């Protein structure tokens, strides 16, 4: 850290905030307690009916006829086991993993736990750190942050003086200080965690139908049972036998087998989902999968792998072969290639040139270079940093498609901290988001099942369209993807076309009706 580090809070200011409870205390779990889970699964309508009949059969002194009580135990155990498993998984769900941080207090750096941070604390951020709270940068140093854990987008984001930073982000490059503005339950990462943990009762049509039948039976069974009991008193020798016969008839009227079979079916489905690393919060979640007609999904990491792949090589004056040799040499010159070099390395083999000098990539200059014996210097980096104002139209055309463009340049002059004036552009490497190999097959299956697809992405519209319309549609063949970008009209009305692609959407904005959208023909339900 630089010597002009801010002083931070003093001891008195920290004590004042501690007294006011302005600490970074994590929010309490919002999942249901074990007691509430047991209560919800034991005191159900069917269990109350069967439990009442169990009491009557025991009063009659016929415990051997109480086997129907197994339905009560089975239903309760299945429901409790599933929901407790889900609760434990959700309680372990954490976006933040920052056991210790350095803060500025009384003009000194002090190591504390994340839970000891107070509002307005000045926190150090350096490469590899995960930001524990939300804040604002207060020094001029530039930070590069990886917000993929929050947004799903793999590109690093640059932050400078006055910019807001979000908890859960990782520092990729740079060092700086930021002031804590939202802590504890108010921080972005904790708010996301709380939303993921939240329990919402599933609206199950199957369970609702069974519950309706059971509610009607609670009104029908008592009067029918009373009449039957009085009739049996005349036919049986003792009242115990009459009560036994009445309970047997009442048990036959309750669809307990249907309830148990439904619970078992749901549980088997949940076990199948668990084997595929999917979490169901309650039993009826399985039923919802069969009733889906609109599926919302993310782009990065869902449709795409989150990795970048080689797209094409666009050369200028040189032949493809010579530029390809230079690219292959650049990849082999770096013992620890980054994602860009790794993608290029899948396409070009090393020419076995002897490396005489290497300048590694730096996020500030945005280029790397390597010198090879008898082949001069080859440079790889951002077009605007390597050769400004050259071939800008070609670069812009690829960028508009959402592709990532890397300039390949060559020079025979020595390279230091700055590129020489005679560096000559030789070509462009076009990189694309890598689409999952089974994406087209999955999309085709979903569309044939009558499911409408809605893609929600934090990426820009051009990159979304490039990944979907430009690549997936070629795989899906006859199924077309969205093609135009627009938002609500001047009267504030929604576009009339079904919206299939939602770009530039933050997780908290996923269901905001006023977001811009990309829309066009989408196959599937129009509901």
Secondary structure as UniProt FT lines:
FT   TURN            3..4
FT   HELIX           11..19
FT   TURN            20..21
FT   HELIX           34..42
FT   HELIX           45..59
FT   TURN            60..61
FT   HELIX           63..65
FT   HELIX           67..69
FT   HELIX           70..91
FT   STRAND          100..105
FT   TURN            106..107
FT   STRAND          108..113
FT   HELIX           114..116
FT   TURN            119..120
FT   STRAND          122..125
FT   TURN            127..128
FT   STRAND          134..137
FT   STRAND          143..146
FT   HELIX           148..151
FT   STRAND          156..159
FT   TURN            161..162
FT   STRAND          164..165
FT   TURN            167..168
FT   STRAND          170..173
FT   STRAND          176..182
FT   HELIX           184..186
FT   HELIX           188..197
FT   HELIX           205..235
FT   HELIX           239..253
FT   HELIX           256..275
FT   TURN            276..277
FT   TURN            283..284
FT   HELIX           285..290
FT   STRAND          294..297
FT   TURN            300..303
FT   STRAND          304..315
FT   HELIX           320..333
FT   TURN            335..336
FT   HELIX           339..345
FT   TURN            346..347
FT   STRAND          355..362
FT   TURN            363..366
FT   STRAND          367..372
FT   TURN            373..375
FT   STRAND          376..381
FT   HELIX           383..386
FT   TURN            388..389
FT   HELIX           392..400
FT   TURN            401..402
FT   STRAND          404..411
FT   TURN            421..422
FT   STRAND          424..435
FT   TURN            437..438
FT   HELIX           439..448
FT   TURN            449..450
FT   STRAND          452..456
FT   HELIX           461..467
FT   HELIX           468..472
FT   HELIX           473..476
FT   TURN            477..478
FT   STRAND          484..486
FT   TURN            490..491
FT   STRAND          499..502
FT   HELIX           507..509
FT   TURN            510..511
FT   TURN            513..514
FT   STRAND          517..519
//
